[in-house]
Amino acid sequence: MFDGKSVLITGGTGSFGHRFVSHLLEKYKPRKIIVYSRDELKQFEMQQKYDAKCMRYFIGDVRDKERLKAAMRDVDYVVHAAALKQVPAAEYNPNECIKTNIHGAQNVIDAAIESHVNRVIALSTDKAANPVNLYGATKLASDKLFVAANNISGAKGPRFSVVRYGNVVGSRGSVVPYYEKLLKEGVSELPITHVEMTRFWITLDEGIAFVDKSFRRMRGGEIFVPKIPSVKITDLAYAMSGNEQFDVIGIRPGEKLHEVMVPEEVAHHSLEFHDHYVITPPIIFFDKDINYAENKLGETGEPVDDKFEYNSGTNPHFLSHDEIIRLNKENS
């Protein structure tokens, strides 16, 4: 799909960007891969690793629409991965989070439309479903912007979709590297926020593959949600430390016990496919005949029950201790 095409990744120096660039270089022959981010040091370090002739590095912020437009010139596909993601930081710095996650999202949409991009996928989070923290609220607003953008772009404009998934094993800022650091420092009892806490769990490679396939599946307006396992925070801490005793520190500002990726409130316009769910747009687009029950790959989905909810606490698939240990080793 990406052979001979130009791909731009906002926030491209993050964990996702690194692995997605590697994926593109290994699987395809793109004309250009543009890494768009605001940190010159991270870009310099990334250039030492990825220096193929097709690579381009643009310093810029998603808050700057004109710079985005310059970066998107002749671009075919955009992955919007840039965001402020730390829940406590967002609670203490709400306006900064809003500027990047909401205003930045609109800038990406405007630039993509004006630059005649083909398809755009925005990365979302389980925290955007029924949000209780500012980070989740900004990502929900971002999701709504990208879905509605299909109306603004018109019949011949870019198609916009969203990919929503849970915690990424070993990604920068996630709990696994933090636990590894504490264990190296000699901590025996790992800190946990609550003994009942659960989270959705996905590897970076699984997330990359899901985004790739979503580009090929999308009609525009979908929120794609992969079927992935859950993990109990107590199981994670035990698997990593071997100690069944924990330091319970309490839930952080804006944190949930369990995460939801498909809320019951949207079940009436959600579909189940063999390996994922699709939340269809609640609004009617320019084309009233879009059949979201059959995607661009010819895969078919069925409506979920009106009481359905995809919740990390009631997920039928939980990782075992051995599975947690294996995934951590494979993704360290």
Helices and strands as residue ranges (DSSP letters): E 6-10, H 15-27, E 32-37, H 40-49, E 55-59, H 65-71, E 77-80, H 87-92, H 94-98, I 99-103, H 104-114, E 119-123, G 126-128, H 134-153, E 159-163, E 167-168, H 175-184, E 191-192, E 198-202, H 204-217, E 223-226, E 230-232, H 233-241, E 247-248, E 260-262, G 264-269, E 270-272, E 276-279, E 302-303, E 310-311, H 321-330
